[in-house]
Amino acid sequence: MKRSQLLRLALTVLVTGWAFLAEAQPIPSSAVVCYLIGRLYLDPNTGNAEVAGYFTGINGIGESDSLFNGAPSESTAFFTFHTTITISSLPNNGDITPLLGSAGQYDIYYNPMPKGDWSNPGSFASGQLIAHFSRPEILVIQFDSFSFLQHTVTETLLDSQNFVFKGHRYNFKELTPGGITLTNFASNTPTSPVAGFAFVVPYAGNGVAVAGKEHDEQ
């Protein structure tokens, strides 16, 4: 192979390799970053709970690709989340029932072989751990007259790992370096209980991007 051809080949490899590593683009602060579906699993005797579910969309990831391995459902979702929490009741405020949720951590996983199962909340904590967040105490508000619960919480990004999805590299510290503010709406009508949790509540919500420290200092 001639010298010029070798140089062109080397340049092509260098450029395409750099492009591969520069896939992720930051999401503007306060822009919607994700949509999700989940369930709260609660032991009412102890207040111990788990929260688990999957993402139907993540801004900046798989823009033209489905985030599901087949027909969209909890069992085919490539991206899932899981956390543990302790919930305690506060005195009612009229027809509003406030609930206090403990501070803790929130994890996002990428599983190239999805296996989410609503009867097993731990199944959503499988695969590659790609983002690890912390949260403060939260207030969950139950509106008895409107038949739903609502809460908003900011999950601050602590750590994240590179991952490759359908040939593209991503990292949450590049997508949303400060974290995600989640707003969730849950039904007051529980679904069937599962082992260890007599009270299971379905919910859905979305999240917006939080600016990182470098953005705040500009």
KACOR-V194632 format. One record per residue. N is the residue number from 0. RES is the residue in one letter. SS is DSSP state (helix for helix, strand for strand, loop for the rest). OMEGA is omega in radians with two decimals (NA if undefined). Layout:
n = {N | N}
res = {RES | RES}
ss = {SS | SS}
omega = {OMEGA | OMEGA}
This chain:
n = {0 | 1 | 2 | 3 | 4 | 5 | 6 | 7 | 8 | 9 | 10 | 11 | 12 | 13 | 14 | 15 | 16 | 17 | 18 | 19 | 20 | 21 | 22 | 23 | 24 | 25 | 26 | 27 | 28 | 29 | 30 | 31 | 32 | 33 | 34 | 35 | 36 | 37 | 38 | 39 | 40 | 41 | 42 | 43 | 44 | 45 | 46 | 47 | 48 | 49 | 50 | 51 | 52 | 53 | 54 | 55 | 56 | 57 | 58 | 59 | 60 | 61 | 62 | 63 | 64 | 65 | 66 | 67 | 68 | 69 | 70 | 71 | 72 | 73 | 74 | 75 | 76 | 77 | 78 | 79 | 80 | 81 | 82 | 83 | 84 | 85 | 86 | 87 | 88 | 89 | 90 | 91 | 92 | 93 | 94 | 95 | 96 | 97 | 98 | 99 | 100 | 101 | 102 | 103 | 104 | 105 | 106 | 107 | 108 | 109 | 110 | 111 | 112 | 113 | 114 | 115 | 116 | 117 | 118 | 119 | 120 | 121 | 122 | 123 | 124 | 125 | 126 | 127 | 128 | 129 | 130 | 131 | 132 | 133 | 134 | 135 | 136 | 137 | 138 | 139 | 140 | 141 | 142 | 143 | 144 | 145 | 146 | 147 | 148 | 149 | 150 | 151 | 152 | 153 | 154 | 155 | 156 | 157 | 158 | 159 | 160 | 161 | 162 | 163 | 164 | 165 | 166 | 167 | 168 | 169 | 170 | 171 | 172 | 173 | 174 | 175 | 176 | 177 | 178 | 179 | 180 | 181 | 182 | 183 | 184 | 185 | 186 | 187 | 188 | 189 | 190 | 191 | 192 | 193 | 194 | 195 | 196 | 197 | 198 | 199 | 200 | 201 | 202 | 203 | 204 | 205 | 206 | 207 | 208 | 209 | 210 | 211 | 212 | 213 | 214 | 215 | 216 | 217}
res = {M | K | R | S | Q | L | L | R | L | A | L | T | V | L | V | T | G | W | A | F | L | A | E | A | Q | P | I | P | S | S | A | V | V | C | Y | L | I | G | R | L | Y | L | D | P | N | T | G | N | A | E | V | A | G | Y | F | T | G | I | N | G | I | G | E | S | D | S | L | F | N | G | A | P | S | E | S | T | A | F | F | T | F | H | T | T | I | T | I | S | S | L | P | N | N | G | D | I | T | P | L | L | G | S | A | G | Q | Y | D | I | Y | Y | N | P | M | P | K | G | D | W | S | N | P | G | S | F | A | S | G | Q | L | I | A | H | F | S | R | P | E | I | L | V | I | Q | F | D | S | F | S | F | L | Q | H | T | V | T | E | T | L | L | D | S | Q | N | F | V | F | K | G | H | R | Y | N | F | K | E | L | T | P | G | G | I | T | L | T | N | F | A | S | N | T | P | T | S | P | V | A | G | F | A | F | V | V | P | Y | A | G | N | G | V | A | V | A | G | K | E | H | D | E | Q}
ss = {loop | loop | helix | helix | helix | helix | helix | helix | helix | helix | helix | helix | helix | helix | helix | helix | helix | helix | helix | helix | helix | loop | loop | loop | loop | loop | loop | loop | loop | loop | loop | strand | strand | strand | strand | strand | strand | strand | strand | strand | strand | strand | loop | loop | loop | loop | loop | strand | strand | strand | strand | strand | strand | strand | strand | strand | strand | strand | loop | loop | loop | loop | loop | loop | loop | loop | loop | strand | loop | loop | loop | loop | loop | loop | loop | loop | strand | loop | strand | strand | strand | strand | strand | strand | strand | strand | strand | strand | strand | loop | loop | loop | strand | loop | loop | strand | strand | strand | strand | strand | strand | loop | loop | strand | strand | strand | strand | strand | strand | strand | loop | loop | loop | loop | loop | loop | strand | loop | loop | strand | helix | helix | helix | helix | loop | loop | loop | strand | strand | strand | strand | strand | strand | strand | strand | loop | loop | strand | strand | strand | strand | strand | strand | loop | loop | loop | loop | strand | strand | strand | strand | strand | strand | strand | strand | strand | strand | strand | strand | strand | loop | loop | strand | strand | strand | loop | loop | strand | strand | strand | loop | helix | helix | helix | helix | loop | loop | loop | strand | strand | strand | strand | strand | strand | strand | strand | strand | loop | loop | loop | strand | loop | loop | strand | loop | loop | strand | loop | strand | strand | strand | strand | strand | strand | strand | strand | strand | strand | strand | strand | loop | loop | helix | helix | helix | helix | helix | loop}
omega = {-3.11 | -3.12 | -3.11 | 3.12 | 3.11 | 3.13 | 3.13 | 3.13 | 3.14 | 3.14 | 3.12 | 3.12 | -3.13 | -3.09 | -3.11 | 3.08 | 3.11 | -3.13 | 3.13 | -3.11 | -3.07 | -3.06 | -2.96 | 3.07 | -3.12 | 3.11 | -3.14 | 3.12 | 3.14 | 3.03 | 3.11 | -3.11 | -3.09 | 2.98 | -3.02 | 3.08 | -3.08 | 3.06 | 3.03 | 3.14 | -3.00 | 2.93 | -3.04 | 3.13 | -3.09 | -3.04 | 3.12 | -3.07 | 2.97 | 3.07 | -3.07 | 3.10 | -3.04 | -3.14 | 3.05 | 3.10 | 3.07 | -3.11 | 3.13 | 3.13 | 3.09 | -3.08 | -3.12 | -3.12 | 3.08 | 3.06 | -3.12 | 3.09 | -3.06 | 3.14 | -3.08 | 3.09 | 3.11 | -3.08 | -3.12 | -3.09 | 3.12 | -3.04 | -3.07 | 3.12 | -3.12 | 3.04 | 2.99 | -3.07 | 3.02 | -3.06 | 3.09 | -3.09 | 3.00 | 3.13 | 3.11 | 3.05 | -3.01 | 3.12 | 3.08 | 3.09 | 3.11 | 3.13 | -3.12 | 3.11 | -3.07 | 2.99 | -3.12 | -3.08 | -3.05 | -3.03 | 3.06 | -3.09 | 2.96 | -3.13 | 3.14 | 3.07 | -3.02 | 3.11 | 3.13 | -3.08 | -3.09 | 3.12 | -3.12 | -3.10 | 3.12 | -3.13 | 3.12 | 3.10 | -3.14 | -3.09 | -3.12 | 3.05 | -3.03 | 3.12 | -3.07 | -3.04 | 2.98 | 3.11 | 3.04 | 2.97 | -3.11 | 3.06 | 3.07 | -3.06 | 3.10 | 3.12 | -3.08 | -3.07 | -3.13 | 3.05 | 3.00 | 3.06 | 3.13 | 2.98 | 3.09 | -3.11 | 3.05 | 3.06 | -3.09 | -3.10 | 3.10 | -3.05 | 3.09 | -3.09 | 3.00 | 3.00 | -3.12 | 3.13 | 3.13 | 3.03 | -3.12 | -3.14 | 3.12 | 3.03 | -3.08 | 3.12 | 3.06 | -3.13 | -3.10 | -2.97 | -3.13 | -3.11 | -3.08 | 2.99 | -3.08 | 2.98 | -3.04 | 3.10 | -3.06 | 3.10 | 2.99 | 3.13 | -3.09 | 3.02 | -3.12 | 3.10 | 3.06 | -3.10 | 3.10 | -3.10 | -3.11 | -3.05 | -3.11 | -3.05 | 3.08 | 3.09 | 3.06 | -3.11 | 3.10 | 3.13 | 3.08 | -3.08 | 3.08 | -3.13 | 3.09 | -3.10 | -3.11 | 3.12 | -3.12 | -3.06 | -3.11 | NA}
